[in-house]
Amino acid sequence: MESKLILGDTLTELKKLPDNFFDVGVTSPPYNKQENKKGWLVKNVKYDKACDKKEEKQYQEEQIDVLNELFRIIKPGGSFFYNHKIRWEKGILFHPIQWISKTYWNLRQEIIWDRMIAANIRGWRFWQVDERIYWLYKPKNSKDFIGEELDSKHALLTSIWRFSPEQKIEHPAPFPLALPVRCIFSILNENKGWVIDPYCGSGTTCLAAQLLENPFIGIDISEEYLKIAQNRLQNYEQELDSFYTELSKHKVNKTFEERKKEGLWKNQAKTESKINNLFE
Ligand SMILES: C[S@@+](CC[C@H](N)C(=O)[O-])C[C@H]1O[C@@H](n2cnc3c(N)ncnc32)[C@H](O)[C@@H]1O
C-alpha cells in the first residue's frame, strides 16, 4: 500500500482496509453539534458534505462502529488518539466516555486539550475552553493491558496540552499541527509506522505523518477538504515552523529525580498556596 487520501464515507472505507495494519491513528470526528451553535468569536461549524445534526443515539452508535473498525485495523500494541469534547445539549451532558466504554478499546488516558478560547460564551455554564483527547490502546494479547512505556522525552509532557486552535486553514474545524505531531511522535518515537486518520479533513494528521516520515491513509467525504489536504502535503515547507516548535518540546530538561532533588515541586506548591491565601 502507498500513502493516500481517500474520498468516501469513513465506515465504508475503513471496512476495505486490512486487519492489524496501522501502528497509530489520530482523528477528530464530527461532534454532532447540531449545526446551530453561533459563537461570538468564531463561525458555527458546518461541513461541506457531511451532516453534523443527528439523533444522539444514532450518532453514538455510528461512532462505536467506527471505533471498533479502527480497533480491527490497528496492530496489537498500537494506539489511537480520539479527539472529542464534552457537549451539553438542552440541559443534558454527553461525555465521550459514554460511547468509548462500549467499544473494544482499552482506554489509557484522557488528555485535556486547553484551547484557551472557544466559540460560545453564555452563562449557563463556565466558559468551556477544553476539548479531550482519548488515548486508546489495543492490547497485544488477552493478558497485556499495559504495553510499552513512553520514552521520557514524551512522558515528561503533561496530560494537559495547551494549543490554540488553528486559524489559517480553510476548513471549519482543523486541529493544530502540533496535536497529531505530538501523538504520532510520542508513540512511534524514532521508529516508522503506518498512520491513519478516518476523518482527515484538511489533512493535518497526514501532514504530521509525512513530516515525521511515516506513510499514512486519510479519509474524508469532502473533495474540497481533500484538495486542501493535498495542497498542504505539497507545500509542507510553509508549516515547518509549527512542526519544529512541537518537536522542540520533546526533550528532557530535567529528569524527575533532578526535579525532586531541587525541590521544584515543593516550591510550586508553596507559590500556589501563597496565591490561594490572597483569595481567602
Ligand atoms: C472535525 S473535522 C476533522 C478536521 C481535521 N482534523 C483537520 O485537521 O482538518 C471532521 C471531518 O469529518 C468529515 N466527515 C464527516 N462525516 C464523514 C463521513 N461520514 N465520512 C467521511 N468523512 C466525514 C468532515 O468532512 C470533516 O472534514
The ligand as an SDF file (V2000), in Angstrom:
LIG
                    3D

 27 29  0  0  0  0  0  0  0  0999 V2000
  -13.5450   17.8140   12.8470 C   0  0  0  0  0  0  0  0  0  0  0  0
  -13.3260   17.6250   11.1330 S   0  0  0  0  0  0  0  0  0  0  0  0
  -11.7060   16.9810   11.0300 C   0  0  0  0  0  0  0  0  0  0  0  0
  -10.6900   18.0570   10.8220 C   0  0  0  0  0  0  0  0  0  0  0  0
   -9.2620   17.5510   10.7130 C   0  0  0  0  0  0  0  0  0  0  0  0
   -8.7600   17.0320   11.9700 N   0  0  0  0  0  0  0  0  0  0  0  0
   -8.3540   18.6880   10.2470 C   0  0  0  0  0  0  0  0  0  0  0  0
   -7.3720   18.9780   10.9330 O   0  0  0  0  0  0  0  0  0  0  0  0
   -8.6490   19.3060    9.2280 O   0  0  0  0  0  0  0  0  0  0  0  0
  -14.3150   16.2620   10.7260 C   0  0  0  0  0  0  0  0  0  0  0  0
  -14.2410   15.8440    9.2600 C   0  0  0  0  0  0  0  0  0  0  0  0
  -15.0460   14.6860    9.0960 O   0  0  0  0  0  0  0  0  0  0  0  0
  -15.5430   14.6870    7.7600 C   0  0  0  0  0  0  0  0  0  0  0  0
  -16.6900   13.7610    7.7620 N   0  0  0  0  0  0  0  0  0  0  0  0
  -17.8580   13.8890    8.4040 C   0  0  0  0  0  0  0  0  0  0  0  0
  -18.6280   12.8040    8.2160 N   0  0  0  0  0  0  0  0  0  0  0  0
  -17.9220   11.9550    7.4320 C   0  0  0  0  0  0  0  0  0  0  0  0
  -18.1580   10.6580    6.9050 C   0  0  0  0  0  0  0  0  0  0  0  0
  -19.3010   10.0010    7.1360 N   0  0  0  0  0  0  0  0  0  0  0  0
  -17.2070   10.0880    6.1710 N   0  0  0  0  0  0  0  0  0  0  0  0
  -16.0380   10.7440    5.9030 C   0  0  0  0  0  0  0  0  0  0  0  0
  -15.7470   11.9660    6.3720 N   0  0  0  0  0  0  0  0  0  0  0  0
  -16.6710   12.5590    7.1350 C   0  0  0  0  0  0  0  0  0  0  0  0
  -15.8800   16.1490    7.5020 C   0  0  0  0  0  0  0  0  0  0  0  0
  -15.8950   16.4150    6.1110 O   0  0  0  0  0  0  0  0  0  0  0  0
  -14.7650   16.8680    8.2610 C   0  0  0  0  0  0  0  0  0  0  0  0
  -13.7100   17.2260    7.3910 O   0  0  0  0  0  0  0  0  0  0  0  0
  1  2  1  0
  2  3  1  0
  2 10  1  0
  3  4  1  0
  4  5  1  0
  5  6  1  0
  5  7  1  0
  7  8  2  0
  7  9  1  0
 10 11  1  0
 11 12  1  0
 11 26  1  0
 12 13  1  0
 13 14  1  0
 13 24  1  0
 14 15  1  0
 14 23  1  0
 15 16  2  0
 16 17  1  0
 17 18  1  0
 17 23  2  0
 18 19  1  0
 18 20  2  0
 20 21  1  0
 21 22  2  0
 22 23  1  0
 24 25  1  0
 24 26  1  0
 26 27  1  0
M  CHG  2   2   1   9  -1
M  END
$$$$
